[in-house]
């Protein structure tokens, strides 16, 4: 059984006991979260496609970790002017373990 769910503006294909990395969500380690923006549910024999959402379906999960993504370097330069600038950025991420798909 799997589902397509929208979390923080991104779409994920999730299954039971799968772990996904999404944008930072409020909550700490062990906090239970629920996502109700389910776009599709497939239970093996039947596929339910929402228009745009599947009524009554939700995905339940648990926050496993709050960490940061790999560093992205932003380098700016203007030729022949001696201008160089380097900045780094690390985006905050949340790891969620999918516990149950209802619907």
Secondary structure, 3 states (H helix, E strand, C coil): CEEEEEECCEEEEEECCCEEEEECCCCCCCCEEEECCEEEEECCCCEEECCCCCCCCEEEEEEEEEEECCCEEEEEEECCCCEEEEEEECCEEEEEEEEEEEC
